[in-house]
Amino acid sequence: MKHIVIIGGGYAGVYALKELIKNKNIKITLIDKHTYHNLQPEVYDLIANKGTIADVTIDLSSLCSGFDHPFLEYKNLRVTDIDYKQKQISTAEQETIKFDSLLLCVGTRTFFPQNIEGLNNTNDLKKLHKALYFKQNFEKQLFNKIEDEAKKCDKTHIAVVGAGLSGVEIAAEMAYYANQFFKRGSFHCDNFKISLISSRSTILPDFDPKMIQMSSQRLKDLDINIITDTKMQSCDKEYLYLTNGTKIRYSFIIFAGGIEAANLILKSDLPKNKKGQILVDEYLKVEGYENIFAAGDIAQVKDRSGKIMPANVTIARASGISAAKNILNQITDKQLQACNPKLEGTLIALGGRYAVCDLYGLVQVKGFIGHLIKQYVFFRYKLPLIQYIKKGYNKLSSKM
Ligand SMILES: Cc1cc2nc3c(=O)[nH]c(=O)nc-3n(C[C@H](O)[C@H](O)[C@H](O)COP(=O)(O)OP(=O)(O)OC[C@H]3O[C@@H](n4cnc5c(N)ncnc54)[C@H](O)[C@@H]3O)c2cc1C
């Protein structure tokens, strides 16, 4: 019996798994260092108290149990090394796992450039425990302001470095939340500032100009201080130093300056682009390898015209499904099918019930309708998994 291993139970891995289970005559192992799939784009809801950890995670044990495949196993392990020739995986927990075909869906991590001094004083939101730490810290900052009401009311200054999608969305959500907080409690000590720092001449570089204009306007309405053409130079425990010669006395820094491949992939001999993403062919097979596939953020995915696709949920899901189909095709001697993912549009959540959306490059909407569209798109992602999670949960609970 062929043994297929998926490393990474994120957007790409989970949807690949949903495809692989259609073949009941293979052994499947899903490995993830976490016990949950982190719904990263929804982490703002957690920070803004619109949801709990339960709303931004999917339990991988329940999901896998619900999939009802006779030879599916989920292993909560951290992969440390892969011998691609011997087809063997090593883990931090000292397990070794052999495979016939491997699908790499390990995602990416925040890129911390080595030349910026003091980056250890900053935080990123890609990891759930870090997002939770930030949420608690953010609330503590707000609480400190209430405590300061009758005293000096010092400025609280949160700096977000990087004005791509993640940086813009988190700055907007925090600003909205803080504004509401002060208003609802009638707290007058609202000396609270958020600065968003972009190394380019605009926020959201490479996005459609209309989307940039609509998003910039919203950020200004939320009183966010946008600093452009400026990079973070260094920071110490008190100040953030910028290349425009200014310094910010910060309360908290979020670093959202880009992504890079995980160490597991960076240190491997697999072919990679400058960001460390694995080079794959149109079937998502790693170039030069017969039984190794990659999907999601970790792969340089292209559409049929050869255009490189952005690293996002839509592409992760589509490439995961496509890679899984091709693994099944390969082991059953069928022809492989080229992956041709399509972008449905761009959705940017901008605090509270406000988002801007570009649908298929045809229609652009903003405000509450944009928010509803974004909610719908993310719910549509979760919806096909819900029945499996519930089924798996009931199964596991009845065994206890
Ligand atoms: C704050 C934030 C907001 C975002 N907002 C949006 C948005 O609005 N829209 C959008 O489309 N995209 C958004 N994204 C991007 C989106 O989350 C990613 O494109 C998506 O998560 C990629 O899916 P993936 O399956 O490739 O990787 P991931 O979802 O990152 O999953 C990778 C999995 O691999 C596991 N793993 C990694 N290394 C190992 C190892 N060595 N051993 C075992 N397991 C391992 C991890 O635990 C993880 O579960 C956002 C990202 C962030 C961080």
The ligand as a Tripos MOL2 file, in Angstrom:
@<TRIPOS>MOLECULE
LIG
   53    58     1     0     0
SMALL
NO_CHARGES

@<TRIPOS>ATOM
      1 C1         -1.8990   37.9030   10.2090 C.3       1 LIG1
      2 C2         -2.1560   37.3200    8.8300 C.ar      1 LIG1
      3 C3         -3.2390   37.7520    8.0860 C.ar      1 LIG1
      4 C4         -3.5040   37.2300    6.8130 C.ar      1 LIG1
      5 N1         -4.5950   37.6610    6.1160 N.ar      1 LIG1
      6 C5         -4.8960   37.1000    4.9150 C.ar      1 LIG1
      7 C6         -6.0690   37.4800    4.2050 C.ar      1 LIG1
      8 O1         -6.8130   38.3610    4.6320 O.2       1 LIG1
      9 N2         -6.3410   36.8300    3.0430 N.ar      1 LIG1
     10 C7         -5.5400   35.8420    2.5390 C.ar      1 LIG1
     11 O2         -5.8580   35.2640    1.4860 O.2       1 LIG1
     12 N3         -4.4170   35.4740    3.1850 N.ar      1 LIG1
     13 C8         -4.0600   36.0670    4.3530 C.ar      1 LIG1
     14 N4         -2.9290   35.6880    5.0230 N.ar      1 LIG1
     15 C9         -2.0380   34.6770    4.3910 C.3       1 LIG1
     16 C10        -2.5610   33.2580    4.6260 C.3       1 LIG1
     17 O3         -2.7570   33.0420    5.9920 O.3       1 LIG1
     18 C11        -1.5480   32.2660    4.0440 C.3       1 LIG1
     19 O4         -1.4520   32.4950    2.6540 O.3       1 LIG1
     20 C12        -2.0010   30.8210    4.2980 C.3       1 LIG1
     21 O5         -2.0110   30.5580    5.6790 O.3       1 LIG1
     22 C13        -1.0620   29.8280    3.5930 C.3       1 LIG1
     23 O6         -1.4970   28.5190    3.8370 O.3       1 LIG1
     24 P1         -0.4340   27.3050    3.8970 P.3       1 LIG1
     25 O7         -1.2340   26.0710    4.0760 O.co2     1 LIG1
     26 O8          0.4870   27.3950    2.7490 O.co2     1 LIG1
     27 O9          0.4510   27.5970    5.1760 O.3       1 LIG1
     28 P2          0.0140   27.7380    6.7080 P.3       1 LIG1
     29 O10        -1.4140   28.0780    6.8420 O.co2     1 LIG1
     30 O11         1.0380   28.6690    7.2880 O.co2     1 LIG1
     31 O12         0.2340   26.2740    7.3010 O.3       1 LIG1
     32 C14         1.5050   25.6830    7.4100 C.3       1 LIG1
     33 C15         1.4170   24.5650    8.4240 C.3       1 LIG1
     34 O13         2.6570   23.8440    8.4270 O.3       1 LIG1
     35 C16         2.9970   23.5200    9.7560 C.3       1 LIG1
     36 N5          4.4600   23.3380    9.8180 N.ar      1 LIG1
     37 C17         5.3990   24.2380    9.4300 C.ar      1 LIG1
     38 N6          6.6340   23.7370    9.6360 N.ar      1 LIG1
     39 C18         6.4730   22.4970   10.1560 C.ar      1 LIG1
     40 C19         7.3780   21.4840   10.5840 C.ar      1 LIG1
     41 N7          8.6990   21.6470   10.5190 N.pl3     1 LIG1
     42 N8          6.8710   20.3350   11.0860 N.ar      1 LIG1
     43 C20         5.5200   20.1530   11.1640 C.ar      1 LIG1
     44 N9          4.6170   21.0860   10.7670 N.ar      1 LIG1
     45 C21         5.0880   22.2350   10.2730 C.ar      1 LIG1
     46 C22         2.4970   24.7030   10.5640 C.3       1 LIG1
     47 O14         2.2930   24.3580   11.9300 O.3       1 LIG1
     48 C23         1.1980   25.0480    9.8520 C.3       1 LIG1
     49 O15         0.0780   24.4030   10.4170 O.3       1 LIG1
     50 C24        -2.6390   36.2160    6.2870 C.ar      1 LIG1
     51 C25        -1.5300   35.7910    7.0450 C.ar      1 LIG1
     52 C26        -1.2970   36.3340    8.2990 C.ar      1 LIG1
     53 C27        -0.0970   35.8580    9.1050 C.3       1 LIG1
@<TRIPOS>BOND
     1     1     2 1
     2     2     3 ar
     3     2    52 ar
     4     3     4 ar
     5     4     5 ar
     6     4    50 ar
     7     5     6 ar
     8     6     7 ar
     9     6    13 1
    10     7     8 2
    11     7     9 ar
    12     9    10 ar
    13    10    11 2
    14    10    12 ar
    15    12    13 ar
    16    13    14 ar
    17    14    15 1
    18    14    50 ar
    19    15    16 1
    20    16    17 1
    21    16    18 1
    22    18    19 1
    23    18    20 1
    24    20    21 1
    25    20    22 1
    26    22    23 1
    27    23    24 1
    28    24    25 2
    29    24    26 1
    30    24    27 1
    31    27    28 1
    32    28    29 2
    33    28    30 1
    34    28    31 1
    35    31    32 1
    36    32    33 1
    37    33    34 1
    38    33    48 1
    39    34    35 1
    40    35    36 1
    41    35    46 1
    42    36    37 ar
    43    36    45 ar
    44    37    38 ar
    45    38    39 ar
    46    39    40 ar
    47    39    45 ar
    48    40    41 1
    49    40    42 ar
    50    42    43 ar
    51    43    44 ar
    52    44    45 ar
    53    46    47 1
    54    46    48 1
    55    48    49 1
    56    50    51 ar
    57    51    52 ar
    58    52    53 1
@<TRIPOS>SUBSTRUCTURE
     1 LIG1         1 GROUP 0 **** ****
